[in-house]
Amino acid sequence: MVYQRKRQQHQRIDQQSQQLHLCIAQKVLAKPELMDTVTERLNRRYQDKLMGYGSYLHWQAILAEFPNNERFIAAMTSNDSTTTRLRRATIFTGILSEEERNDCLAAPFE
């Protein structure tokens, strides 16, 4: 019973993260200059050994889909286990304001 509740809680958190990353992707596509900050953050985290090589490569693959709208959004919101895990330690921190974040989570998920 406790395990099931915990699992449901993790699923809800992962769904919220997926929804936030959809909003982040839409904002980055609308403001491409934000990608410079994201790319710098990715490289800095890798150089500072805050992420492994596999995570670094996976984020690189996601960023490589930019600026193709459909492919970038699909990569950012993928349901695969690797992308779900990556979103838990996202490189897209600070892209959404608190208001944008709240609006995003209040909106129905597509």
Jmol script that loads the backbone (N, CA, C; Angstrom):
load data "model"
ATOM      1  N   MET A   1       0.823  -1.193   0.000  1.00  0.00           N
ATOM      2  CA  MET A   1       0.000   0.000   0.000  1.00  0.00           C
ATOM      3  C   MET A   1       0.868   1.258   0.000  1.00  0.00           C
ATOM      4  N   VAL A   2       1.857   1.318   0.881  1.00  0.00           N
ATOM      5  CA  VAL A   2       2.748   2.473   0.945  1.00  0.00           C
ATOM      6  C   VAL A   2       3.529   2.584  -0.354  1.00  0.00           C
ATOM      7  N   TYR A   3       3.999   1.430  -0.862  1.00  0.00           N
ATOM      8  CA  TYR A   3       4.751   1.413  -2.115  1.00  0.00           C
ATOM      9  C   TYR A   3       3.904   1.964  -3.258  1.00  0.00           C
ATOM     10  N   GLN A   4       2.636   1.565  -3.316  1.00  0.00           N
ATOM     11  CA  GLN A   4       1.744   2.013  -4.386  1.00  0.00           C
ATOM     12  C   GLN A   4       1.524   3.523  -4.314  1.00  0.00           C
ATOM     13  N   ARG A   5       1.344   4.052  -3.115  1.00  0.00           N
ATOM     14  CA  ARG A   5       1.169   5.493  -2.942  1.00  0.00           C
ATOM     15  C   ARG A   5       2.420   6.246  -3.388  1.00  0.00           C
ATOM     16  N   LYS A   6       3.570   5.711  -3.004  1.00  0.00           N
ATOM     17  CA  LYS A   6       4.847   6.327  -3.361  1.00  0.00           C
ATOM     18  C   LYS A   6       5.022   6.319  -4.884  1.00  0.00           C
ATOM     19  N   ARG A   7       4.667   5.206  -5.504  1.00  0.00           N
ATOM     20  CA  ARG A   7       4.773   5.088  -6.959  1.00  0.00           C
ATOM     21  C   ARG A   7       3.849   6.091  -7.656  1.00  0.00           C
ATOM     22  N   GLN A   8       2.640   6.225  -7.167  1.00  0.00           N
ATOM     23  CA  GLN A   8       1.697   7.189  -7.735  1.00  0.00           C
ATOM     24  C   GLN A   8       2.210   8.609  -7.572  1.00  0.00           C
ATOM     25  N   GLN A   9       2.821   8.884  -6.439  1.00  0.00           N
ATOM     26  CA  GLN A   9       3.385  10.211  -6.194  1.00  0.00           C
ATOM     27  C   GLN A   9       4.514  10.493  -7.185  1.00  0.00           C
ATOM     28  N   HIS A  10       5.380   9.519  -7.416  1.00  0.00           N
ATOM     29  CA  HIS A  10       6.473   9.685  -8.380  1.00  0.00           C
ATOM     30  C   HIS A  10       5.931   9.886  -9.794  1.00  0.00           C
ATOM     31  N   GLN A  11       4.885   9.144 -10.142  1.00  0.00           N
ATOM     32  CA  GLN A  11       4.281   9.298 -11.466  1.00  0.00           C
ATOM     33  C   GLN A  11       3.702  10.700 -11.637  1.00  0.00           C
ATOM     34  N   ARG A  12       3.060  11.216 -10.606  1.00  0.00           N
ATOM     35  CA  ARG A  12       2.486  12.562 -10.664  1.00  0.00           C
ATOM     36  C   ARG A  12       3.596  13.608 -10.818  1.00  0.00           C
ATOM     37  N   ILE A  13       4.681  13.440 -10.087  1.00  0.00           N
ATOM     38  CA  ILE A  13       5.820  14.363 -10.194  1.00  0.00           C
ATOM     39  C   ILE A  13       6.417  14.304 -11.596  1.00  0.00           C
ATOM     40  N   ASP A  14       6.554  13.101 -12.134  1.00  0.00           N
ATOM     41  CA  ASP A  14       7.100  12.955 -13.488  1.00  0.00           C
ATOM     42  C   ASP A  14       6.179  13.589 -14.532  1.00  0.00           C
ATOM     43  N   GLN A  15       4.874  13.473 -14.349  1.00  0.00           N
ATOM     44  CA  GLN A  15       3.925  14.103 -15.273  1.00  0.00           C
ATOM     45  C   GLN A  15       4.016  15.623 -15.190  1.00  0.00           C
ATOM     46  N   GLN A  16       4.151  16.151 -13.988  1.00  0.00           N
ATOM     47  CA  GLN A  16       4.303  17.599 -13.835  1.00  0.00           C
ATOM     48  C   GLN A  16       5.599  18.075 -14.488  1.00  0.00           C
ATOM     49  N   SER A  17       6.653  17.321 -14.313  1.00  0.00           N
ATOM     50  CA  SER A  17       7.936  17.669 -14.925  1.00  0.00           C
ATOM     51  C   SER A  17       7.828  17.643 -16.448  1.00  0.00           C
ATOM     52  N   GLN A  18       7.127  16.658 -16.959  1.00  0.00           N
ATOM     53  CA  GLN A  18       6.915  16.566 -18.406  1.00  0.00           C
ATOM     54  C   GLN A  18       6.116  17.779 -18.895  1.00  0.00           C
ATOM     55  N   GLN A  19       5.104  18.164 -18.159  1.00  0.00           N
ATOM     56  CA  GLN A  19       4.298  19.331 -18.515  1.00  0.00           C
ATOM     57  C   GLN A  19       5.144  20.603 -18.469  1.00  0.00           C
ATOM     58  N   LEU A  20       5.956  20.749 -17.438  1.00  0.00           N
ATOM     59  CA  LEU A  20       6.836  21.921 -17.337  1.00  0.00           C
ATOM     60  C   LEU A  20       7.823  21.967 -18.503  1.00  0.00           C
ATOM     61  N   HIS A  21       8.335  20.816 -18.898  1.00  0.00           N
ATOM     62  CA  HIS A  21       9.293  20.794 -20.002  1.00  0.00           C
ATOM     63  C   HIS A  21       8.625  21.107 -21.343  1.00  0.00           C
ATOM     64  N   LEU A  22       7.339  20.824 -21.469  1.00  0.00           N
ATOM     65  CA  LEU A  22       6.609  21.264 -22.656  1.00  0.00           C
ATOM     66  C   LEU A  22       6.570  22.790 -22.682  1.00  0.00           C
ATOM     67  N   CYS A  23       6.236  23.404 -21.573  1.00  0.00           N
ATOM     68  CA  CYS A  23       6.192  24.870 -21.493  1.00  0.00           C
ATOM     69  C   CYS A  23       7.579  25.472 -21.706  1.00  0.00           C
ATOM     70  N   ILE A  24       8.592  24.837 -21.152  1.00  0.00           N
ATOM     71  CA  ILE A  24       9.966  25.311 -21.341  1.00  0.00           C
ATOM     72  C   ILE A  24      10.334  25.246 -22.814  1.00  0.00           C
ATOM     73  N   ALA A  25      10.033  24.126 -23.456  1.00  0.00           N
ATOM     74  CA  ALA A  25      10.359  23.970 -24.881  1.00  0.00           C
ATOM     75  C   ALA A  25       9.670  25.050 -25.708  1.00  0.00           C
ATOM     76  N   GLN A  26       8.414  25.315 -25.413  1.00  0.00           N
ATOM     77  CA  GLN A  26       7.680  26.344 -26.153  1.00  0.00           C
ATOM     78  C   GLN A  26       8.309  27.717 -25.950  1.00  0.00           C
ATOM     79  N   LYS A  27       8.735  28.020 -24.735  1.00  0.00           N
ATOM     80  CA  LYS A  27       9.354  29.318 -24.464  1.00  0.00           C
ATOM     81  C   LYS A  27      10.709  29.427 -25.162  1.00  0.00           C
ATOM     82  N   VAL A  28      11.505  28.378 -25.102  1.00  0.00           N
ATOM     83  CA  VAL A  28      12.822  28.400 -25.743  1.00  0.00           C
ATOM     84  C   VAL A  28      12.676  28.531 -27.258  1.00  0.00           C
ATOM     85  N   LEU A  29      11.689  27.872 -27.826  1.00  0.00           N
ATOM     86  CA  LEU A  29      11.458  27.997 -29.272  1.00  0.00           C
ATOM     87  C   LEU A  29      11.034  29.422 -29.629  1.00  0.00           C
ATOM     88  N   ALA A  30      10.295  30.070 -28.737  1.00  0.00           N
ATOM     89  CA  ALA A  30       9.871  31.456 -28.970  1.00  0.00           C
ATOM     90  C   ALA A  30      11.005  32.448 -28.722  1.00  0.00           C
ATOM     91  N   LYS A  31      11.945  32.073 -27.850  1.00  0.00           N
ATOM     92  CA  LYS A  31      13.083  32.944 -27.511  1.00  0.00           C
ATOM     93  C   LYS A  31      14.378  32.139 -27.649  1.00  0.00           C
ATOM     94  N   PRO A  32      14.846  31.945 -28.877  1.00  0.00           N
ATOM     95  CA  PRO A  32      16.015  31.086 -29.124  1.00  0.00           C
ATOM     96  C   PRO A  32      17.282  31.506 -28.383  1.00  0.00           C
ATOM     97  N   GLU A  33      17.378  32.772 -28.012  1.00  0.00           N
ATOM     98  CA  GLU A  33      18.579  33.231 -27.299  1.00  0.00           C
ATOM     99  C   GLU A  33      18.745  32.526 -25.944  1.00  0.00           C
ATOM    100  N   LEU A  34      17.682  31.941 -25.413  1.00  0.00           N
ATOM    101  CA  LEU A  34      17.763  31.208 -24.148  1.00  0.00           C
ATOM    102  C   LEU A  34      18.617  29.945 -24.267  1.00  0.00           C
ATOM    103  N   MET A  35      18.769  29.448 -25.490  1.00  0.00           N
ATOM    104  CA  MET A  35      19.558  28.226 -25.688  1.00  0.00           C
ATOM    105  C   MET A  35      21.018  28.420 -25.312  1.00  0.00           C
ATOM    106  N   ASP A  36      21.533  29.633 -25.450  1.00  0.00           N
ATOM    107  CA  ASP A  36      22.926  29.886 -25.068  1.00  0.00           C
ATOM    108  C   ASP A  36      23.138  29.580 -23.589  1.00  0.00           C
ATOM    109  N   THR A  37      22.225  30.048 -22.757  1.00  0.00           N
ATOM    110  CA  THR A  37      22.307  29.811 -21.314  1.00  0.00           C
ATOM    111  C   THR A  37      22.212  28.322 -21.003  1.00  0.00           C
ATOM    112  N   VAL A  38      21.290  27.647 -21.676  1.00  0.00           N
ATOM    113  CA  VAL A  38      21.085  26.220 -21.438  1.00  0.00           C
ATOM    114  C   VAL A  38      22.326  25.425 -21.844  1.00  0.00           C
ATOM    115  N   THR A  39      22.880  25.744 -22.999  1.00  0.00           N
ATOM    116  CA  THR A  39      24.074  25.045 -23.479  1.00  0.00           C
ATOM    117  C   THR A  39      25.253  25.275 -22.543  1.00  0.00           C
ATOM    118  N   GLU A  40      25.412  26.509 -22.089  1.00  0.00           N
ATOM    119  CA  GLU A  40      26.484  26.812 -21.127  1.00  0.00           C
ATOM    120  C   GLU A  40      26.294  26.020 -19.834  1.00  0.00           C
ATOM    121  N   ARG A  41      25.061  25.941 -19.359  1.00  0.00           N
ATOM    122  CA  ARG A  41      24.774  25.215 -18.122  1.00  0.00           C
ATOM    123  C   ARG A  41      25.095  23.726 -18.294  1.00  0.00           C
ATOM    124  N   LEU A  42      24.708  23.159 -19.427  1.00  0.00           N
ATOM    125  CA  LEU A  42      24.999  21.752 -19.698  1.00  0.00           C
ATOM    126  C   LEU A  42      26.501  21.501 -19.660  1.00  0.00           C
ATOM    127  N   ASN A  43      27.255  22.315 -20.381  1.00  0.00           N
ATOM    128  CA  ASN A  43      28.707  22.130 -20.437  1.00  0.00           C
ATOM    129  C   ASN A  43      29.362  22.329 -19.072  1.00  0.00           C
ATOM    130  N   ARG A  44      28.891  23.319 -18.324  1.00  0.00           N
ATOM    131  CA  ARG A  44      29.448  23.581 -16.996  1.00  0.00           C
ATOM    132  C   ARG A  44      29.172  22.412 -16.041  1.00  0.00           C
ATOM    133  N   ARG A  45      27.945  21.899 -16.064  1.00  0.00           N
ATOM    134  CA  ARG A  45      27.615  20.771 -15.183  1.00  0.00           C
ATOM    135  C   ARG A  45      28.466  19.543 -15.523  1.00  0.00           C
ATOM    136  N   TYR A  46      28.688  19.322 -16.813  1.00  0.00           N
ATOM    137  CA  TYR A  46      29.505  18.179 -17.201  1.00  0.00           C
ATOM    138  C   TYR A  46      30.959  18.394 -16.782  1.00  0.00           C
ATOM    139  N   GLN A  47      31.486  19.579 -17.035  1.00  0.00           N
ATOM    140  CA  GLN A  47      32.877  19.874 -16.665  1.00  0.00           C
ATOM    141  C   GLN A  47      33.089  19.813 -15.153  1.00  0.00           C
ATOM    142  N   ASP A  48      32.071  20.214 -14.401  1.00  0.00           N
ATOM    143  CA  ASP A  48      32.155  20.176 -12.938  1.00  0.00           C
ATOM    144  C   ASP A  48      31.838  18.784 -12.376  1.00  0.00           C
ATOM    145  N   LYS A  49      31.662  17.825 -13.280  1.00  0.00           N
ATOM    146  CA  LYS A  49      31.377  16.431 -12.913  1.00  0.00           C
ATOM    147  C   LYS A  49      30.070  16.283 -12.129  1.00  0.00           C
ATOM    148  N   LEU A  50      29.094  17.120 -12.473  1.00  0.00           N
ATOM    149  CA  LEU A  50      27.781  17.042 -11.839  1.00  0.00           C
ATOM    150  C   LEU A  50      26.826  16.156 -12.626  1.00  0.00           C
ATOM    151  N   MET A  51      27.301  15.645 -13.769  1.00  0.00           N
ATOM    152  CA  MET A  51      26.516  14.700 -14.557  1.00  0.00           C
ATOM    153  C   MET A  51      27.475  13.764 -15.275  1.00  0.00           C
ATOM    154  N   GLY A  52      26.981  12.573 -15.543  1.00  0.00           N
ATOM    155  CA  GLY A  52      27.786  11.580 -16.238  1.00  0.00           C
ATOM    156  C   GLY A  52      27.799  11.810 -17.742  1.00  0.00           C
ATOM    157  N   TYR A  53      28.683  11.081 -18.402  1.00  0.00           N
ATOM    158  CA  TYR A  53      28.842  11.220 -19.843  1.00  0.00           C
ATOM    159  C   TYR A  53      27.567  10.823 -20.589  1.00  0.00           C
ATOM    160  N   GLY A  54      26.897   9.770 -20.125  1.00  0.00           N
ATOM    161  CA  GLY A  54      25.655   9.329 -20.769  1.00  0.00           C
ATOM    162  C   GLY A  54      24.571  10.396 -20.709  1.00  0.00           C
ATOM    163  N   SER A  55      24.413  11.019 -19.552  1.00  0.00           N
ATOM    164  CA  SER A  55      23.423  12.100 -19.407  1.00  0.00           C
ATOM    165  C   SER A  55      23.791  13.286 -20.285  1.00  0.00           C
ATOM    166  N   TYR A  56      25.076  13.596 -20.306  1.00  0.00           N
ATOM    167  CA  TYR A  56      25.564  14.695 -21.141  1.00  0.00           C
ATOM    168  C   TYR A  56      25.227  14.438 -22.612  1.00  0.00           C
ATOM    169  N   LEU A  57      25.497  13.225 -23.084  1.00  0.00           N
ATOM    170  CA  LEU A  57      25.198  12.889 -24.482  1.00  0.00           C
ATOM    171  C   LEU A  57      23.700  12.932 -24.768  1.00  0.00           C
ATOM    172  N   HIS A  58      22.906  12.461 -23.816  1.00  0.00           N
ATOM    173  CA  HIS A  58      21.451  12.472 -24.027  1.00  0.00           C
ATOM    174  C   HIS A  58      20.921  13.909 -24.096  1.00  0.00           C
ATOM    175  N   TRP A  59      21.403  14.777 -23.201  1.00  0.00           N
ATOM    176  CA  TRP A  59      21.000  16.182 -23.275  1.00  0.00           C
ATOM    177  C   TRP A  59      21.463  16.797 -24.595  1.00  0.00           C
ATOM    178  N   GLN A  60      22.673  16.446 -25.035  1.00  0.00           N
ATOM    179  CA  GLN A  60      23.170  16.957 -26.321  1.00  0.00           C
ATOM    180  C   GLN A  60      22.231  16.545 -27.453  1.00  0.00           C
ATOM    181  N   ALA A  61      21.762  15.305 -27.422  1.00  0.00           N
ATOM    182  CA  ALA A  61      20.845  14.813 -28.453  1.00  0.00           C
ATOM    183  C   ALA A  61      19.523  15.582 -28.421  1.00  0.00           C
ATOM    184  N   ILE A  62      19.034  15.880 -27.233  1.00  0.00           N
ATOM    185  CA  ILE A  62      17.796  16.660 -27.109  1.00  0.00           C
ATOM    186  C   ILE A  62      18.008  18.063 -27.667  1.00  0.00           C
ATOM    187  N   LEU A  63      19.104  18.705 -27.280  1.00  0.00           N
ATOM    188  CA  LEU A  63      19.387  20.067 -27.749  1.00  0.00           C
ATOM    189  C   LEU A  63      19.622  20.108 -29.252  1.00  0.00           C
ATOM    190  N   ALA A  64      20.109  19.014 -29.822  1.00  0.00           N
ATOM    191  CA  ALA A  64      20.363  18.958 -31.263  1.00  0.00           C
ATOM    192  C   ALA A  64      19.071  19.042 -32.074  1.00  0.00           C
ATOM    193  N   GLU A  65      17.943  18.745 -31.459  1.00  0.00           N
ATOM    194  CA  GLU A  65      16.647  18.830 -32.156  1.00  0.00           C
ATOM    195  C   GLU A  65      16.172  20.275 -32.311  1.00  0.00           C
ATOM    196  N   PHE A  66      16.756  21.178 -31.553  1.00  0.00           N
ATOM    197  CA  PHE A  66      16.428  22.602 -31.645  1.00  0.00           C
ATOM    198  C   PHE A  66      17.011  23.134 -32.941  1.00  0.00           C
ATOM    199  N   PRO A  67      16.330  23.939 -33.729  1.00  0.00           N
ATOM    200  CA  PRO A  67      15.058  24.618 -33.522  1.00  0.00           C
ATOM    201  C   PRO A  67      13.863  23.960 -34.224  1.00  0.00           C
ATOM    202  N   ASN A  68      13.948  22.678 -34.539  1.00  0.00           N
ATOM    203  CA  ASN A  68      12.806  21.997 -35.142  1.00  0.00           C
ATOM    204  C   ASN A  68      11.717  21.849 -34.077  1.00  0.00           C
ATOM    205  N   ASN A  69      10.650  22.611 -34.225  1.00  0.00           N
ATOM    206  CA  ASN A  69       9.606  22.673 -33.193  1.00  0.00           C
ATOM    207  C   ASN A  69       9.110  21.303 -32.748  1.00  0.00           C
ATOM    208  N   GLU A  70       8.622  20.512 -33.685  1.00  0.00           N
ATOM    209  CA  GLU A  70       8.007  19.237 -33.325  1.00  0.00           C
ATOM    210  C   GLU A  70       9.004  18.274 -32.698  1.00  0.00           C
ATOM    211  N   ARG A  71      10.182  18.174 -33.288  1.00  0.00           N
ATOM    212  CA  ARG A  71      11.176  17.221 -32.777  1.00  0.00           C
ATOM    213  C   ARG A  71      11.740  17.669 -31.430  1.00  0.00           C
ATOM    214  N   PHE A  72      11.937  18.972 -31.252  1.00  0.00           N
ATOM    215  CA  PHE A  72      12.451  19.473 -29.977  1.00  0.00           C
ATOM    216  C   PHE A  72      11.431  19.230 -28.863  1.00  0.00           C
ATOM    217  N   ILE A  73      10.177  19.538 -29.119  1.00  0.00           N
ATOM    218  CA  ILE A  73       9.131  19.304 -28.115  1.00  0.00           C
ATOM    219  C   ILE A  73       9.008  17.814 -27.818  1.00  0.00           C
ATOM    220  N   ALA A  74       9.050  16.987 -28.859  1.00  0.00           N
ATOM    221  CA  ALA A  74       8.965  15.533 -28.654  1.00  0.00           C
ATOM    222  C   ALA A  74      10.138  15.028 -27.814  1.00  0.00           C
ATOM    223  N   ALA A  75      11.329  15.537 -28.078  1.00  0.00           N
ATOM    224  CA  ALA A  75      12.512  15.112 -27.316  1.00  0.00           C
ATOM    225  C   ALA A  75      12.423  15.570 -25.861  1.00  0.00           C
ATOM    226  N   MET A  76      11.941  16.781 -25.649  1.00  0.00           N
ATOM    227  CA  MET A  76      11.845  17.332 -24.290  1.00  0.00           C
ATOM    228  C   MET A  76      10.773  16.630 -23.449  1.00  0.00           C
ATOM    229  N   THR A  77       9.745  16.108 -24.094  1.00  0.00           N
ATOM    230  CA  THR A  77       8.608  15.537 -23.364  1.00  0.00           C
ATOM    231  C   THR A  77       8.491  14.025 -23.532  1.00  0.00           C
ATOM    232  N   SER A  78       9.522  13.400 -24.029  1.00  0.00           N
ATOM    233  CA  SER A  78       9.502  11.955 -24.256  1.00  0.00           C
ATOM    234  C   SER A  78       9.184  11.200 -22.966  1.00  0.00           C
ATOM    235  N   ASN A  79       8.477  10.087 -23.122  1.00  0.00           N
ATOM    236  CA  ASN A  79       8.106   9.259 -21.969  1.00  0.00           C
ATOM    237  C   ASN A  79       9.136   8.189 -21.634  1.00  0.00           C
ATOM    238  N   ASP A  80      10.224   8.102 -22.406  1.00  0.00           N
ATOM    239  CA  ASP A  80      11.186   7.033 -22.129  1.00  0.00           C
ATOM    240  C   ASP A  80      11.843   7.254 -20.765  1.00  0.00           C
ATOM    241  N   SER A  81      12.326   6.184 -20.190  1.00  0.00           N
ATOM    242  CA  SER A  81      12.842   6.244 -18.817  1.00  0.00           C
ATOM    243  C   SER A  81      14.071   7.141 -18.686  1.00  0.00           C
ATOM    244  N   THR A  82      14.916   7.189 -19.713  1.00  0.00           N
ATOM    245  CA  THR A  82      16.118   8.025 -19.638  1.00  0.00           C
ATOM    246  C   THR A  82      15.752   9.501 -19.600  1.00  0.00           C
ATOM    247  N   THR A  83      14.854   9.919 -20.479  1.00  0.00           N
ATOM    248  CA  THR A  83      14.457  11.326 -20.512  1.00  0.00           C
ATOM    249  C   THR A  83      13.695  11.698 -19.245  1.00  0.00           C
ATOM    250  N   THR A  84      12.859  10.806 -18.771  1.00  0.00           N
ATOM    251  CA  THR A  84      12.141  11.052 -17.515  1.00  0.00           C
ATOM    252  C   THR A  84      13.134  11.276 -16.380  1.00  0.00           C
ATOM    253  N   ARG A  85      14.176  10.453 -16.310  1.00  0.00           N
ATOM    254  CA  ARG A  85      15.207  10.596 -15.282  1.00  0.00           C
ATOM    255  C   ARG A  85      15.973  11.904 -15.458  1.00  0.00           C
ATOM    256  N   LEU A  86      16.302  12.262 -16.698  1.00  0.00           N
ATOM    257  CA  LEU A  86      17.042  13.502 -16.954  1.00  0.00           C
ATOM    258  C   LEU A  86      16.255  14.732 -16.514  1.00  0.00           C
ATOM    259  N   ARG A  87      14.951  14.710 -16.752  1.00  0.00           N
ATOM    260  CA  ARG A  87      14.124  15.865 -16.378  1.00  0.00           C
ATOM    261  C   ARG A  87      14.163  16.121 -14.877  1.00  0.00           C
ATOM    262  N   ARG A  88      14.449  15.097 -14.088  1.00  0.00           N
ATOM    263  CA  ARG A  88      14.513  15.264 -12.628  1.00  0.00           C
ATOM    264  C   ARG A  88      15.688  16.140 -12.213  1.00  0.00           C
ATOM    265  N   ALA A  89      16.701  16.223 -13.058  1.00  0.00           N
ATOM    266  CA  ALA A  89      17.871  17.082 -12.806  1.00  0.00           C
ATOM    267  C   ALA A  89      18.079  17.943 -14.049  1.00  0.00           C
ATOM    268  N   THR A  90      17.073  18.696 -14.391  1.00  0.00           N
ATOM    269  CA  THR A  90      17.041  19.430 -15.652  1.00  0.00           C
ATOM    270  C   THR A  90      18.136  20.486 -15.769  1.00  0.00           C
ATOM    271  N   ILE A  91      18.521  20.723 -17.012  1.00  0.00           N
ATOM    272  CA  ILE A  91      19.460  21.813 -17.305  1.00  0.00           C
ATOM    273  C   ILE A  91      18.694  23.087 -17.657  1.00  0.00           C
ATOM    274  N   PHE A  92      17.374  23.025 -17.608  1.00  0.00           N
ATOM    275  CA  PHE A  92      16.528  24.156 -17.991  1.00  0.00           C
ATOM    276  C   PHE A  92      16.024  24.947 -16.781  1.00  0.00           C
ATOM    277  N   THR A  93      16.759  24.916 -15.689  1.00  0.00           N
ATOM    278  CA  THR A  93      16.357  25.683 -14.508  1.00  0.00           C
ATOM    279  C   THR A  93      16.405  27.177 -14.820  1.00  0.00           C
ATOM    280  N   GLY A  94      15.446  27.901 -14.270  1.00  0.00           N
ATOM    281  CA  GLY A  94      15.433  29.351 -14.429  1.00  0.00           C
ATOM    282  C   GLY A  94      14.841  29.859 -15.729  1.00  0.00           C
ATOM    283  N   ILE A  95      14.397  28.971 -16.600  1.00  0.00           N
ATOM    284  CA  ILE A  95      13.820  29.414 -17.877  1.00  0.00           C
ATOM    285  C   ILE A  95      12.418  29.980 -17.652  1.00  0.00           C
ATOM    286  N   LEU A  96      11.627  29.305 -16.849  1.00  0.00           N
ATOM    287  CA  LEU A  96      10.272  29.786 -16.557  1.00  0.00           C
ATOM    288  C   LEU A  96      10.284  30.616 -15.278  1.00  0.00           C
ATOM    289  N   SER A  97       9.542  31.714 -15.306  1.00  0.00           N
ATOM    290  CA  SER A  97       9.338  32.477 -14.073  1.00  0.00           C
ATOM    291  C   SER A  97       8.382  31.680 -13.183  1.00  0.00           C
ATOM    292  N   GLU A  98       8.270  32.071 -11.939  1.00  0.00           N
ATOM    293  CA  GLU A  98       7.360  31.376 -11.025  1.00  0.00           C
ATOM    294  C   GLU A  98       5.920  31.464 -11.538  1.00  0.00           C
ATOM    295  N   GLU A  99       5.555  32.618 -12.075  1.00  0.00           N
ATOM    296  CA  GLU A  99       4.202  32.785 -12.627  1.00  0.00           C
ATOM    297  C   GLU A  99       3.989  31.864 -13.829  1.00  0.00           C
ATOM    298  N   GLU A 100       4.971  31.808 -14.724  1.00  0.00           N
ATOM    299  CA  GLU A 100       4.864  30.919 -15.891  1.00  0.00           C
ATOM    300  C   GLU A 100       4.772  29.461 -15.450  1.00  0.00           C
ATOM    301  N   ARG A 101       5.535  29.124 -14.447  1.00  0.00           N
ATOM    302  CA  ARG A 101       5.526  27.756 -13.925  1.00  0.00           C
ATOM    303  C   ARG A 101       4.144  27.406 -13.365  1.00  0.00           C
ATOM    304  N   ASN A 102       3.576  28.300 -12.572  1.00  0.00           N
ATOM    305  CA  ASN A 102       2.243  28.071 -12.003  1.00  0.00           C
ATOM    306  C   ASN A 102       1.182  27.982 -13.090  1.00  0.00           C
ATOM    307  N   ASP A 103       1.253  28.879 -14.082  1.00  0.00           N
ATOM    308  CA  ASP A 103       0.301  28.846 -15.195  1.00  0.00           C
ATOM    309  C   ASP A 103       0.413  27.538 -15.968  1.00  0.00           C
ATOM    310  N   CYS A 104       1.631  27.095 -16.166  1.00  0.00           N
ATOM    311  CA  CYS A 104       1.875  25.855 -16.897  1.00  0.00           C
ATOM    312  C   CYS A 104       1.250  24.664 -16.172  1.00  0.00           C
ATOM    313  N   LEU A 105       1.470  24.587 -14.882  1.00  0.00           N
ATOM    314  CA  LEU A 105       0.944  23.463 -14.110  1.00  0.00           C
ATOM    315  C   LEU A 105      -0.575  23.526 -13.954  1.00  0.00           C
ATOM    316  N   ALA A 106      -1.145  24.723 -14.058  1.00  0.00           N
ATOM    317  CA  ALA A 106      -2.599  24.874 -13.947  1.00  0.00           C
ATOM    318  C   ALA A 106      -3.305  24.517 -15.251  1.00  0.00           C
ATOM    319  N   ALA A 107      -2.573  24.583 -16.361  1.00  0.00           N
ATOM    320  CA  ALA A 107      -3.162  24.298 -17.674  1.00  0.00           C
ATOM    321  C   ALA A 107      -3.312  22.790 -17.863  1.00  0.00           C
ATOM    322  N   PRO A 108      -4.328  22.382 -18.639  1.00  0.00           N
ATOM    323  CA  PRO A 108      -4.455  20.945 -18.931  1.00  0.00           C
ATOM    324  C   PRO A 108      -3.266  20.482 -19.772  1.00  0.00           C
ATOM    325  N   PHE A 109      -2.766  19.304 -19.466  1.00  0.00           N
ATOM    326  CA  PHE A 109      -1.603  18.767 -20.188  1.00  0.00           C
ATOM    327  C   PHE A 109      -2.066  18.166 -21.501  1.00  0.00           C
ATOM    328  N   GLU A 110      -1.351  18.511 -22.557  1.00  0.00           N
ATOM    329  CA  GLU A 110      -1.721  18.048 -23.907  1.00  0.00           C
ATOM    330  C   GLU A 110      -1.246  16.644 -24.157  1.00  0.00           C
TER     331      GLU A 110
END
end "model"
wireframe off; spacefill off
backbone 0.3
color backbone group
